[in-house]
Amino acid sequence: MTASHYTHPVVGRVDGVGGAALKLAIIGPRHLSRTDVATYTTALANHLVQAGHDVTLVTWSRGTPGRGREAPVLARTVHALSWARPDSWVRAGRRLRGFDAIIVVQVTPLLVPAYLAILRTAGSGGADGDLPLGDAPRTIVIPQSVLPRRSRLGDYALIRSLFERVDAVLVHSPEQARLALDLHATRVSVADAVGLQGGPDGDEDPDLSSQWAHYVGAMEALASPPWQPAAEPPAATHPRPPFRPRPARAAAQTVPHHPLRI
């Protein structure tokens, strides 16, 4: 797999890259359910923490959709979101200003309005963001499935509105990548999810032989800010000496020519 860095719509494979620690926010469920999305979300958070990153998991408060107990997680966890309280989306987004990247684990199209409100108030969200380009968090969406198997009226438009406003979409198959491009995603990357092991308790270290290491590397490649060359130091300036007119050259003296006499 090779890293892809393009500004035009593209499907690329991304591989692990090393770099400085990143301040990351993951928006996703933590309550275990039949879909296992919480297991994936917490495992991703745990492996990013073990890779040395500062990770905050922003999840739903108790009483909002999500069945069963909460999966254990190593990352800092904030129960800040409520389906019934749109103001909680705005408050959560404001708390995410200053993060390097926001990772949205997309569960259902019904949550797209919440995602967009969070990204907008965090200063991101594509053209709707209000922070300078270099200061806004980068935004990544990881859909468990780009569209539900049984799509409802409006699902296509909701997902397209999300994909149009984020920096990258990470999918797990070429088929899902083509569908994401059809939904106007700016950048689409494919990372193999087959073979991801290690439970939500994060008991497996993400070494170079682990499939999780490649997956974490994919997240690092997408979350890292674009590389920019260091500014060249200004050229040394020397003060100009004050202008002094050059003295006029003396006129050349003419020597009379005397013919040689023999």
Buried (B, 14 or more C-beta within 10 A) or exposed (E): BEBBEEEEEBBBBBBBBEBEEBBBBBBBBBBBBEBEBBBBBBBBBBBBBBBEBBBBBBBBBEEBEBEEEBBEBBBEBBBBBBBEBEEBBBEBBEBBBEBBBBBBBBBBBBBBBBBBBBBBBBBBBBEEBEBEEEEBBBBBBBBBBBBBEEEEEEBBEBBBBBBBBBBBBBBBBEEBBBBBBEBBBBBBBBBBBEEBEBEBEBEBEBEEEBBBBBBBBBBBBBBBEEEEEEEEEEEEEEEEEEEEEEEEEEEEEEEEEEEEEE
